């Protein structure tokens, strides 16, 4: 009798598990997430050659200087979020952020774009995509970023790079 009850309970649990969730209750992060801005770093002398950047921090250019991204290991690409509330993201790219203040160098990049929110489903909510993406480097006397190239003006996924920074 105990075995029959156990089998019935297992069947009931299996039925509830398979019928309890609808397709809208599961959020597939591969398609439902607001894409990050993919940036690659290139050698200024040879723009086809990837170049590693070390000791890079990216901070918001605001009163709090909120940390957006930080890495001490060498890398030739990063992924950072854009602001989903406004059509402008102002960031400070700081090279050698873990070094002394004399060797630390920060460059300001301003990203402008148009936002479009798309409803995915009730589990994921909305995702934001970006179009008319543009970048401006604020010139100063000691820019470590020498130039950049916009690779894609529409940001809908994280498959390919959107921006290439040369230094």
SEDREN-590228 format. One record per residue: residue in three letters; z, y negated, x of N, C-alpha, C in turn. Coordinates in steps of 0.05 Angstrom, whole numbers, plus 32768, in hexadecimal, padded with zeros to 4 digits. Each point is the difference from the previous one (the first is absolute). Example, Ala and Ser with C-alpha at 12.3 -4.5 7.8 and 13.67 -1.06 7.14 Angstrom:
REM SEDREN-590228
<"ALA", <809C, 8072, 8108>, <8000, 7FE8, 7FEE>, <8000, 7FE8, 8012>>;
<"SER", <7FF2, 7FEB, 7FF9>, <8001, 7FE8, 8010>, <800E, 7FEA, 7FF1>>;
REM end
This chain:
REM SEDREN-590228
<"UNK", <8000, 8018, 8010>, <8000, 7FE8, 7FF0>, <8000, 7FE7, 8011>>;
<"UNK", <800F, 8000, 8017>, <8001, 7FEA, 8012>, <7FE4, 7FFA, 800C>>;
<"UNK", <7FF1, 8016, 8006>, <7FE6, 7FFD, 800B>, <7FED, 7FF3, 7FED>>;
<"UNK", <8002, 8006, 7FE6>, <7FEF, 7FF5, 7FEC>, <8006, 7FE2, 7FFE>>;
<"UNK", <8019, 7FF8, 8000>, <8008, 7FE4, 7FFE>, <7FF5, 7FF1, 8019>>;
<"UNK", <8003, 800C, 8018>, <7FF7, 7FF4, 8018>, <7FE2, 7FFB, 7FFF>>;
<"UNK", <7FF1, 8014, 7FF7>, <7FE2, 7FFE, 7FFE>, <7FF9, 7FEA, 7FEC>>;
<"UNK", <800E, 7FFF, 7FEA>, <7FFB, 7FEB, 7FEB>, <8005, 7FE4, 800C>>;
<"UNK", <8016, 7FFE, 800E>, <8006, 7FE6, 800C>, <7FEB, 7FF8, 8015>>;
<"UNK", <7FF8, 8012, 8010>, <7FEB, 7FFA, 8014>, <7FE5, 7FF9, 7FF3>>;
<"UNK", <7FF9, 800D, 7FEA>, <7FE8, 7FF9, 7FF2>, <8002, 7FE4, 7FF4>>;
<"UNK", <8017, 7FFA, 7FF4>, <8005, 7FE6, 7FF4>, <7FFE, 7FEA, 8015>>;
<"UNK", <800D, 8004, 8018>, <7FFF, 7FED, 8015>, <7FE3, 7FFC, 800A>>;
<"UNK", <7FF1, 8015, 8003>, <7FE4, 7FFE, 8008>, <7FEF, 7FF1, 7FEC>>;
<"UNK", <8005, 8005, 7FE7>, <7FF1, 7FF1, 7FEB>, <8007, 7FE3, 8000>>;
<"UNK", <8019, 7FF9, 8003>, <8009, 7FE4, 8001>, <7FF5, 7FF2, 8019>>;
<"UNK", <8000, 800E, 8016>, <7FF5, 7FF3, 8019>, <7FE2, 7FFB, 7FFE>>;
<"UNK", <7FF1, 8011, 7FF4>, <7FE3, 7FFD, 7FFF>, <7FF8, 7FED, 7FEA>>;
<"UNK", <800F, 7FFD, 7FEB>, <7FF8, 7FEF, 7FEA>, <800F, 7FE5, 8001>>;
<"UNK", <8015, 7FFE, 8011>, <8010, 7FE8, 8000>, <7FF2, 7FE8, 800D>>;
<"UNK", <7FEF, 8004, 8013>, <7FF2, 7FEB, 800E>, <7FE3, 7FFD, 7FF7>>;
<"UNK", <7FF9, 7FE8, 7FFB>, <7FE3, 7FFB, 7FFB>, <7FF4, 7FF5, 8019>>;
<"UNK", <7FE6, 7FFD, 8000>, <7FF2, 7FF6, 8017>, <8009, 7FE4, 8007>>;
<"UNK", <8007, 7FF0, 7FED>, <8009, 7FE5, 8005>, <801C, 7FFE, 800C>>;
<"UNK", <800F, 8017, 8001>, <801B, 7FFF, 800B>, <8000, 8005, 801F>>;
<"UNK", <7FE9, 8005, 800B>, <7FFE, 8006, 801D>, <7FEF, 7FEA, 800D>>;
<"UNK", <800A, 7FF4, 8014>, <7FF2, 7FEB, 800E>, <7FF5, 800B, 801B>>;
<"UNK", <7FE5, 8001, 8002>, <7FF4, 800A, 8019>, <7FFE, 7FE8, 8013>>;
<"UNK", <8010, 8000, 8015>, <8001, 7FE9, 8013>, <7FE6, 7FFB, 800E>>;
<"UNK", <7FEE, 8014, 8001>, <7FE7, 7FFC, 800E>, <7FEE, 7FEC, 7FF2>>;
<"UNK", <8002, 7FFF, 7FE6>, <7FEE, 7FEE, 7FF1>, <800E, 7FEA, 7FF0>>;
<"UNK", <801A, 8002, 7FFE>, <800E, 7FED, 7FEF>, <800F, 7FEA, 800E>>;
<"UNK", <7FFF, 7FFF, 801A>, <8010, 7FED, 8010>, <7FEF, 7FE8, 8007>>;
<"UNK", <800D, 7FE8, 7FFF>, <7FF3, 7FE8, 800A>, <7FFA, 8004, 801D>>;
<"UNK", <7FE7, 7FFC, 8009>, <7FF9, 8005, 801C>, <800C, 7FEC, 8013>>;
<"UNK", <8006, 800B, 8018>, <800A, 7FEF, 8016>, <7FE8, 7FF5, 800F>>;
<"UNK", <8004, 7FEA, 800E>, <7FEB, 7FF4, 8010>, <8000, 800F, 801B>>;
<"UNK", <7FE9, 800D, 8006>, <7FFD, 800F, 8019>, <7FF4, 7FEE, 8015>>;
<"UNK", <800F, 7FFD, 8017>, <7FF7, 7FEE, 8016>, <7FFD, 8011, 8019>>;
<"UNK", <7FE9, 7FFE, 800D>, <7FFC, 800D, 801A>, <8000, 7FEA, 8015>>;
<"UNK", <8007, 8008, 8018>, <8001, 7FEE, 8017>, <7FEB, 8008, 8014>>;
<"UNK", <7FF1, 7FEC, 8009>, <7FE9, 8005, 8012>, <8003, 7FEF, 801A>>;
<"UNK", <7FF4, 800A, 8015>, <8000, 7FF2, 8019>, <7FED, 7FE8, 7FFE>>;
<"UNK", <8009, 7FE9, 8007>, <7FEF, 7FE8, 7FFF>, <7FE8, 8001, 8012>>;
<"UNK", <8003, 800D, 8017>, <7FE9, 8003, 8013>, <7FEB, 8014, 7FF6>>;
<"UNK", <8009, 8014, 7FF1>, <7FEE, 8014, 7FF5>, <8008, 8006, 7FE4>>;
<"UNK", <7FF3, 7FF3, 7FED>, <8009, 8001, 7FE4>, <7FFD, 801B, 7FF2>>;
<"UNK", <7FF1, 8013, 800D>, <7FFE, 801B, 7FF5>, <8017, 8012, 800A>>;
<"UNK", <800F, 7FF6, 8014>, <8016, 8010, 800C>, <801A, 7FFA, 7FF2>>;
<"UNK", <800E, 8014, 7FF6>, <801A, 7FFD, 7FF4>, <8014, 7FF9, 8016>>;
<"UNK", <8013, 7FEF, 7FF9>, <8014, 7FF7, 8014>, <801C, 8003, 7FF4>>;
<"UNK", <8012, 800C, 800E>, <801B, 8004, 7FF6>, <8010, 7FE6, 8002>>;
<"UNK", <8010, 7FFB, 7FED>, <8013, 7FEA, 8000>, <801C, 800C, 8000>>;
<"UNK", <8012, 7FF4, 8010>, <801B, 800B, 8003>, <8014, 7FEA, 7FFA>>;
<"UNK", <8016, 8007, 7FF3>, <8015, 7FED, 7FFA>, <7FF7, 7FEC, 7FEB>>;
<"UNK", <7FF3, 800A, 7FEB>, <7FF5, 7FEE, 7FEB>, <8013, 7FFF, 7FE8>>;
<"UNK", <8005, 7FE8, 7FF7>, <800F, 7FFC, 7FE7>, <7FEF, 7FEE, 7FEE>>;
<"UNK", <8001, 8005, 7FE6>, <7FF3, 7FEF, 7FED>, <8015, 7FF6, 7FED>>;
<"UNK", <8002, 7FE6, 7FFD>, <8014, 7FF4, 7FEF>, <7FF3, 7FED, 7FEC>>;
<"UNK", <800C, 7FFD, 7FE9>, <7FF7, 7FEC, 7FED>, <8005, 7FE5, 800C>>;
<"UNK", <7FED, 7FEE, 7FFA>, <8003, 7FE4, 800A>, <800F, 7FF0, 7FEA>>;
<"UNK", <8019, 8007, 7FFD>, <8011, 7FF3, 7FEC>, <801A, 7FF9, 800C>>;
<"UNK", <8012, 7FF5, 7FF0>, <801A, 7FF7, 8009>, <8010, 8017, 800C>>;
<"UNK", <7FFF, 8017, 7FF3>, <8010, 8018, 8009>, <7FF3, 800F, 8016>>;
<"UNK", <7FE6, 7FFB, 8005>, <7FF1, 800F, 8015>, <8003, 801E, 7FFC>>;
<"UNK", <7FFB, 8009, 7FE8>, <8004, 801C, 7FF8>, <7FEE, 8013, 8011>>;
<"UNK", <800C, 8015, 800B>, <7FF1, 8013, 8010>, <7FEF, 8011, 7FEE>>;
<"UNK", <7FE6, 8001, 8006>, <7FED, 8010, 7FF0>, <7FF9, 8019, 800F>>;
<"UNK", <7FFD, 7FFF, 801A>, <7FF8, 8016, 8011>, <800B, 7FFD, 801C>>;
<"UNK", <8008, 8016, 800D>, <8009, 7FFE, 801B>, <7FFB, 801B, 800E>>;
<"UNK", <7FF6, 7FFF, 8018>, <7FFC, 8018, 8010>, <8003, 7FFA, 801D>>;
<"UNK", <800C, 8012, 800F>, <8003, 7FFC, 801D>, <7FED, 8012, 800F>>;
<"UNK", <7FF6, 8015, 7FF3>, <7FED, 8012, 800D>, <7FE4, 7FF4, 7FFF>>;
<"UNK", <7FEF, 8007, 8014>, <7FE5, 7FF6, 8000>, <7FF0, 800B, 7FE8>>;
<"UNK", <7FF1, 7FEE, 7FF3>, <7FEF, 8009, 7FEA>, <7FE7, 7FEE, 7FFF>>;
<"UNK", <7FEA, 800B, 7FF6>, <7FE7, 7FF0, 7FFE>, <7FFA, 7FF9, 7FE3>>;
<"UNK", <8012, 8007, 7FED>, <7FFC, 7FF8, 7FE4>, <801B, 8000, 7FF2>>;
<"UNK", <8001, 7FEF, 7FEB>, <8018, 7FFE, 7FEF>, <7FF8, 7FFE, 7FE3>>;
<"UNK", <8012, 8004, 7FEE>, <7FFC, 7FFD, 7FE3>, <8017, 7FEF, 7FF6>>;
<"UNK", <7FF9, 7FE9, 7FF3>, <8015, 7FEE, 7FF6>, <7FF9, 7FF8, 7FE3>>;
<"UNK", <8015, 7FFA, 7FF1>, <7FFB, 7FF8, 7FE4>, <7FF8, 7FE3, 7FFE>>;
<"UNK", <7FF0, 7FFA, 7FEB>, <7FFA, 7FE4, 7FF9>, <8011, 7FF9, 7FE8>>;
<"UNK", <8005, 7FE7, 7FFC>, <8010, 7FF6, 7FE9>, <7FF1, 8006, 7FE6>>;
<"UNK", <800D, 800D, 7FEE>, <7FF4, 8006, 7FE6>, <8006, 7FEB, 7FEB>>;
<"UNK", <8010, 7FEC, 8007>, <8008, 7FEC, 7FEC>, <7FEF, 7FE6, 8003>>;
<"UNK", <7FF4, 7FFC, 8018>, <7FF0, 7FE8, 8004>, <7FE6, 8008, 800E>>;
<"UNK", <7FEE, 7FED, 8001>, <7FE6, 8004, 800D>, <8000, 7FF9, 801E>>;
<"UNK", <8017, 7FFD, 800B>, <8003, 7FF9, 801C>, <8017, 800F, 800D>>;
<"UNK", <7FFB, 800A, 8018>, <8015, 800D, 8010>, <8000, 7FF2, 801B>>;
<"UNK", <8016, 7FF4, 8008>, <8002, 7FF3, 801A>, <8012, 8011, 8012>>;
<"UNK", <7FF5, 800A, 8016>, <8010, 8012, 8012>, <7FFF, 7FF6, 801C>>;
<"UNK", <8016, 8006, 800E>, <8003, 7FFA, 801C>, <7FFF, 801A, 8010>>;
<"UNK", <7FEB, 8003, 8011>, <7FFD, 8017, 8011>, <800C, 7FFA, 801B>>;
<"UNK", <8016, 800E, 8007>, <800F, 7FFA, 8018>, <7FFC, 8016, 8014>>;
<"UNK", <7FF5, 7FF9, 8017>, <7FFB, 8013, 8016>, <8018, 7FFF, 8012>>;
<"UNK", <8008, 8018, 800A>, <8017, 8003, 8012>, <801A, 7FF6, 7FF3>>;
<"UNK", <8004, 8007, 7FE7>, <8016, 7FF6, 7FF1>, <801B, 800A, 800B>>;
<"UNK", <8000, 8016, 800E>, <8019, 800B, 800B>, <8005, 7FF5, 801C>>;
<"UNK", <7FEF, 7FEF, 800B>, <8003, 7FF5, 801B>, <8010, 7FE5, 7FFF>>;
<"UNK", <8001, 7FF3, 8016>, <800D, 7FE6, 8001>, <7FF0, 7FEB, 7FF1>>;
<"UNK", <800D, 7FEA, 7FFA>, <7FF3, 7FEB, 7FF0>, <7FE8, 7FF4, 8010>>;
<"UNK", <8001, 8001, 801A>, <7FEA, 7FF4, 8010>, <7FE6, 8010, 7FFD>>;
<"UNK", <8003, 801B, 7FFC>, <7FE8, 8011, 7FFF>, <7FF7, 8006, 7FE3>>;
<"UNK", <8011, 7FF8, 7FED>, <7FFA, 8004, 7FE4>, <7FEB, 7FEC, 7FF7>>;
<"UNK", <7FEB, 800A, 7FF1>, <7FEB, 7FEE, 7FF8>, <7FF9, 8007, 7FE3>>;
<"UNK", <8002, 7FEC, 7FEE>, <7FFA, 8004, 7FE4>, <7FE8, 7FF0, 7FF6>>;
<"UNK", <7FEE, 800D, 7FF2>, <7FE9, 7FF3, 7FF4>, <8001, 8002, 7FE2>>;
<"UNK", <7FF9, 7FEB, 7FF2>, <8000, 7FFF, 7FE3>, <7FE4, 8007, 7FF5>>;
<"UNK", <8000, 8014, 7FEE>, <7FE7, 8006, 7FF2>, <8005, 7FFC, 7FE2>>;
<"UNK", <7FED, 7FF3, 7FF3>, <8001, 7FFB, 7FE3>, <7FEB, 8011, 7FF3>>;
<"UNK", <8007, 8010, 7FED>, <7FEE, 8011, 7FF1>, <7FFD, 7FF5, 7FE4>>;
<"UNK", <7FE7, 7FFB, 7FF7>, <7FFC, 7FF8, 7FE5>, <7FEE, 8015, 7FF2>>;
<"UNK", <8003, 8002, 7FE6>, <7FF2, 8015, 7FF0>, <8004, 7FFB, 7FE3>>;
<"UNK", <7FF1, 800E, 7FF0>, <8003, 8001, 7FE3>, <800D, 801B, 7FF9>>;
<"UNK", <8013, 7FFF, 7FEE>, <800E, 8019, 7FF8>, <7FF6, 8009, 7FE5>>;
<"UNK", <7FFE, 801B, 7FFD>, <7FFA, 800C, 7FE6>, <8013, 8017, 7FFC>>;
<"UNK", <800F, 7FFE, 7FEA>, <8013, 8016, 7FF9>, <7FF2, 8013, 7FED>>;
<"UNK", <8003, 801A, 8005>, <7FF4, 8014, 7FF0>, <8016, 8013, 7FF7>>;
<"UNK", <8000, 8006, 7FE6>, <8013, 8013, 7FF5>, <7FF8, 801C, 8007>>;
<"UNK", <8011, 800F, 800D>, <7FFA, 801C, 8009>, <8009, 8013, 7FEA>>;
<"UNK", <801A, 8002, 7FFB>, <800B, 8010, 7FEB>, <801E, 7FF8, 7FFD>>;
<"UNK", <800E, 800D, 7FEE>, <801B, 7FF7, 7FFC>, <8013, 8008, 8016>>;
<"UNK", <7FFA, 8015, 8010>, <8010, 8007, 8016>, <7FFC, 7FED, 8018>>;
<"UNK", <7FE8, 7FF8, 8005>, <7FF9, 7FEF, 8017>, <8001, 7FE3, 7FF9>>;
<"UNK", <7FFC, 7FF9, 7FE8>, <7FFF, 7FE3, 7FF8>, <7FE6, 7FF4, 8009>>;
<"UNK", <8002, 7FE9, 800D>, <7FE9, 7FF1, 8008>, <7FFC, 8002, 801E>>;
<"UNK", <7FE7, 7FFE, 8009>, <7FF9, 7FFE, 801C>, <7FF0, 7FE6, 8004>>;
<"UNK", <8002, 7FF4, 8017>, <7FF2, 7FE7, 8006>, <7FEA, 8006, 8014>>;
<"UNK", <7FE8, 7FF6, 7FFB>, <7FEB, 8001, 8014>, <7FF9, 7FE3, 8007>>;
<"UNK", <7FF3, 7FFC, 8017>, <7FFA, 7FE6, 800A>, <7FE2, 7FFC, 8004>>;
<"UNK", <7FF6, 7FE9, 7FF9>, <7FE4, 7FF9, 8005>, <7FFF, 7FE5, 800E>>;
<"UNK", <7FE8, 7FF9, 800A>, <7FFC, 7FE6, 800E>, <8015, 7FFC, 8015>>;
<"UNK", <8006, 8015, 800F>, <8014, 7FFF, 8016>, <7FF5, 7FEF, 8016>>;
<"UNK", <8011, 7FED, 800A>, <7FF9, 7FEF, 8016>, <8019, 7FFC, 8012>>;
<"UNK", <7FFB, 7FF8, 8018>, <8016, 7FFD, 8014>, <7FFC, 7FE6, 800F>>;
<"UNK", <8016, 7FF3, 8007>, <7FFF, 7FE8, 8010>, <8016, 8002, 8015>>;
<"UNK", <7FF9, 7FFB, 8019>, <8013, 8000, 8016>, <8008, 7FE3, 8006>>;
<"UNK", <801A, 7FFB, 7FFF>, <8009, 7FE5, 8007>, <8000, 7FFD, 801E>>;
<"UNK", <7FF0, 7FED, 800A>, <7FFD, 7FFC, 801D>, <8019, 7FF3, 800B>>;
<"UNK", <8008, 8009, 8017>, <8015, 7FF3, 800F>, <7FF9, 8001, 801E>>;
<"UNK", <8011, 7FF7, 8011>, <7FF9, 7FFE, 801D>, <8001, 801B, 800E>>;
<"UNK", <800C, 8014, 7FF3>, <8005, 801A, 800D>, <7FFA, 8018, 7FEE>>;
<"UNK", <7FE9, 8000, 7FF2>, <7FF9, 8016, 7FEF>, <7FFC, 8019, 8010>>;
<"UNK", <800D, 8016, 7FF8>, <7FF9, 801A, 800D>, <7FE9, 800D, 7FF1>>;
<"UNK", <7FFD, 7FF9, 7FE6>, <7FE8, 8009, 7FF1>, <7FE9, 7FED, 8006>>;
<"UNK", <7FEB, 800B, 800C>, <7FEA, 7FEF, 8008>, <7FEC, 7FFC, 7FE9>>;
<"UNK", <7FFC, 8016, 7FF0>, <7FED, 7FFE, 7FE9>, <8006, 8018, 7FEE>>;
<"UNK", <7FF1, 8000, 7FEA>, <8003, 8016, 7FED>, <7FE5, 8004, 7FF2>>;
<"UNK", <7FFD, 8017, 7FF3>, <7FE8, 8005, 7FF0>, <8009, 800E, 7FE6>>;
<"UNK", <7FF7, 7FF4, 7FEA>, <8006, 800C, 7FE6>, <7FEB, 8017, 7FFC>>;
<"UNK", <800A, 8018, 7FFD>, <7FEF, 8018, 7FFD>, <7FFA, 8006, 7FE3>>;
<"UNK", <8012, 7FF9, 7FEE>, <7FFC, 8004, 7FE3>, <800C, 7FE9, 7FF1>>;
<"UNK", <7FF1, 7FF5, 7FED>, <800B, 7FEA, 7FF0>, <800D, 800A, 7FE6>>;
<"UNK", <7FFD, 8019, 7FFA>, <800D, 800C, 7FE9>, <8012, 8016, 800A>>;
<"UNK", <801A, 7FFF, 7FF7>, <8014, 8014, 8009>, <8008, 8010, 7FE8>>;
<"UNK", <7FF6, 8018, 7FFF>, <8006, 8012, 7FE9>, <800D, 801A, 8009>>;
<"UNK", <7FFF, 8006, 801A>, <800B, 8019, 800A>, <8008, 7FFD, 801D>>;
<"UNK", <800B, 8015, 800C>, <8009, 7FFF, 801C>, <7FF0, 8013, 8011>>;
<"UNK", <7FE7, 8005, 7FF9>, <7FEF, 8013, 800E>, <7FF5, 7FF4, 801A>>;
<"UNK", <7FF6, 7FE8, 7FFF>, <7FF5, 7FF2, 8018>, <800E, 7FE6, 8005>>;
<"UNK", <7FFE, 7FF6, 8018>, <800C, 7FE7, 8008>, <7FF4, 7FE8, 7FF1>>;
<"UNK", <8010, 7FEC, 7FFA>, <7FF8, 7FE8, 7FF2>, <7FFC, 7FE8, 8013>>;
<"UNK", <800F, 8001, 8016>, <8000, 7FE9, 8013>, <8003, 800A, 801C>>;
<"UNK", <7FF2, 7FF4, 8012>, <8001, 8007, 801D>, <800A, 7FE7, 800F>>;
<"UNK", <8016, 8003, 800F>, <800B, 7FEA, 8010>, <7FF9, 8005, 801D>>;
<"UNK", <7FF6, 7FEB, 800D>, <7FF9, 8002, 801D>, <8014, 7FF1, 8010>>;
<"UNK", <8008, 800C, 8016>, <8012, 7FF2, 8013>, <7FFC, 8009, 801C>>;
REM end
